[in-house]
């Protein structure tokens, strides 16, 4: 058992997974053997000396970045050009040995959401379990790909959420009732996540995990307040019309569903753009920095309020504004 835990806690499995995805060891100047049999560097798969480079020649310009940004920046690179050599800043990762918050959130949100959706629309319960498992697995694998956590961190985070879901399942209806009816729900839903975001564990260097956590908690806070408000004013739920089966029904239903989807996505994206611009503008004026200054936006006093307000607005819009707009447009 101790040997298994040691293997899961080490960086070897992370390094093997990264190499299977196309990231492999390279010298500081883009050299190195890149031998798949070669073990990770001294301090781990993503924390040791040296760099990792994008395969297929690596003849493009050099990009220096943190490990957590590799996927996003590579995807932004123009495809017709040669892929860039990716030199990552390697240092001891303080998040190793800490349960993955992404794994926790993905497990909790996916299983509760998909299972509730299956129950509401009378789909097979097993389908919800499979969808939740696939979604949470993809999120967990992304943490290994970016090298932010070991296997044990990811498994531990998922297990913590799974245990909490099982223990709290009998009280779900009671918690639901309190969240929908208590007059203190909006205050509680906003204050508690905001305090947690401001007190996120501090690292010696910037990590995107604080911003990601703030995004998740902000969206959840906004959605919770939205559900509470809907319940206070007994907002009408989506209802399905009784029609005769047949091909025209399937076609009209698909058009109906797609129209609702695209209207909702458009409103959510507009809300995100508007709130992000407004909040960053206010914070930039308050702390005297240009909006496009990435380093300034990573500061605690800027990142937490801008992401929390932006994504809580997105959550509120998705649960309140979008259904109202659907009703006005006759898409209910």
ABEGO torsion letter per residue (X at the ends): XAAAAAAAABAAAAAAAAAAAGBBBBBAAGBEAGBAABBBBAAEAAABBEBBBBBGGGABBBBBBBAAAAAAAAAABBAABBBBBBBBBBBBBAABGBBBAAAAAAAAAAAAAAAAAAAAAGBBAAAAAAAAAAAAAAAAAAAAAAGABBAAAAAAAAAAAAAAAAAAAAAAAAAAAAAAABAAAAAAAAAAAAAAAAABBBBABBBAAAAAAAAAAAAAAAAAAAAAAAAAAGBBBBBBBBBBBEAAAAAAAAAAAAAAAAAAAAAAAAAAAAAAAAAAAAAAAAAGBBAABAAAAABAAAAAAAAAAAAAAAAAAAAAAAAAAAAAAGAX
